Amino acid sequence: MDPIARNGGNIISIFHERERRAGDYVPVSLVIDFSSNESFNQAFEGIKRAGIEIIESEQIFEKKNLTCLFVGLDPQNAIKIGINGAEIKAIEAIKPLSNKGCVKIEFSIIPERLEEVLEELRKFAEQSNALLIPSI
């Protein structure tokens, strides 16, 4: 447990898988919350150095919702948005007959990438001659 504590980990649950006993060993599943990927990696390496066998490891990243309004963006151009660390959850578009439209896009992002994602969205809006209005 020391590598977990030293790296700021918070144990959410411990599950002993007694039905999968291997000799004198009982596999244990842990759910641990870390504040960053770096903390997770350091704890992971510390656990391995302590001689504890890790059978499987899975990382699940907390996601944050970000809603952006693009004023003056052609809705057909909205599908061209491809940003590392951001996943499009929903798109709503309005296109008046007289000019370019307005597009609302909901993203799911990794909180640590928020500033980078916003910067990429600003560049996309600028290249598209649109005004970006983020929810934050």
QUIVEN-V529638 format. One record per pair of residues at least 12 apart in sequence whose ideal C-beta (glycine too) atoms are under 8 Angstrom apart, sorted by the first residue. I is the first residue (numbers start at 1). GAP is how many residues later the second one is. If there is no record, write none. Layout:
i->I gap->GAP
i->I gap->GAP
This chain:
i->2 gap->44
i->2 gap->48
i->3 gap->39
i->3 gap->40
i->3 gap->41
i->3 gap->42
i->3 gap->43
i->3 gap->44
i->3 gap->46
i->3 gap->47
i->4 gap->28
i->4 gap->39
i->4 gap->42
i->4 gap->43
i->6 gap->36
i->6 gap->37
i->6 gap->40
i->7 gap->27
i->7 gap->32
i->7 gap->33
i->7 gap->35
i->7 gap->36
i->7 gap->39
i->8 gap->26
i->8 gap->27
i->8 gap->31
i->9 gap->23
i->9 gap->24
i->9 gap->25
i->9 gap->30
i->9 gap->31
i->9 gap->34
i->10 gap->22
i->10 gap->23
i->10 gap->24
i->11 gap->19
i->11 gap->20
i->11 gap->21
i->12 gap->19
i->12 gap->20
i->12 gap->21
i->13 gap->16
i->13 gap->17
i->13 gap->18
i->14 gap->14
i->14 gap->15
i->14 gap->16
i->15 gap->13
i->15 gap->14
i->15 gap->15
i->16 gap->12
i->17 gap->12
i->27 gap->28
i->36 gap->76
i->37 gap->22
i->37 gap->24
i->37 gap->75
i->40 gap->19
i->44 gap->13
i->61 gap->49
i->62 gap->48
i->62 gap->49
i->63 gap->24
i->63 gap->45
i->63 gap->46
i->63 gap->47
i->63 gap->48
i->64 gap->44
i->64 gap->45
i->64 gap->46
i->64 gap->47
i->64 gap->50
i->65 gap->24
i->65 gap->41
i->65 gap->42
i->65 gap->43
i->65 gap->44
i->65 gap->70
i->66 gap->20
i->66 gap->40
i->66 gap->41
i->66 gap->42
i->66 gap->43
i->66 gap->48
i->66 gap->51
i->66 gap->52
i->66 gap->68
i->66 gap->69
i->66 gap->70
i->67 gap->37
i->67 gap->38
i->67 gap->39
i->67 gap->40
i->67 gap->67
i->67 gap->68
i->68 gap->36
i->68 gap->37
i->68 gap->39
i->68 gap->53
i->68 gap->64
i->68 gap->65
i->68 gap->66
i->68 gap->67
i->69 gap->33
i->69 gap->34
i->69 gap->35
i->69 gap->63
i->69 gap->64
i->69 gap->65
i->70 gap->32
i->70 gap->33
i->70 gap->34
i->70 gap->35
i->70 gap->55
i->70 gap->58
i->70 gap->60
i->70 gap->61
i->70 gap->62
i->70 gap->63
i->71 gap->31
i->71 gap->59
i->71 gap->60
i->71 gap->62
i->72 gap->27
i->72 gap->28
i->72 gap->29
i->72 gap->30
i->72 gap->56
i->72 gap->57
i->72 gap->58
i->72 gap->59
i->73 gap->27
i->73 gap->28
i->73 gap->29
i->73 gap->30
i->73 gap->52
i->73 gap->55
i->73 gap->57
i->74 gap->21
i->74 gap->26
i->74 gap->27
i->74 gap->54
i->75 gap->16
i->75 gap->18
i->75 gap->19
i->75 gap->20
i->75 gap->26
i->75 gap->28
i->77 gap->51
i->78 gap->13
i->78 gap->15
i->78 gap->25
i->78 gap->27
i->79 gap->12
i->81 gap->24
i->81 gap->40
i->81 gap->43
i->83 gap->24
i->83 gap->34
i->83 gap->37
i->83 gap->38
i->83 gap->41
i->84 gap->29
i->84 gap->32
i->84 gap->36
i->85 gap->24
i->85 gap->25
i->85 gap->28
i->85 gap->31
i->85 gap->32
i->86 gap->21
i->86 gap->22
i->86 gap->23
i->86 gap->27
i->86 gap->31
i->86 gap->34
i->86 gap->35
i->87 gap->20
i->87 gap->21
i->87 gap->22
i->88 gap->17
i->88 gap->18
i->88 gap->19
i->89 gap->17
i->89 gap->18
i->89 gap->19
i->90 gap->15
i->90 gap->16
i->91 gap->12
i->91 gap->13
i->91 gap->14
i->91 gap->15
i->92 gap->12
i->92 gap->13
i->100 gap->30
i->114 gap->22
i->118 gap->16
i->121 gap->13
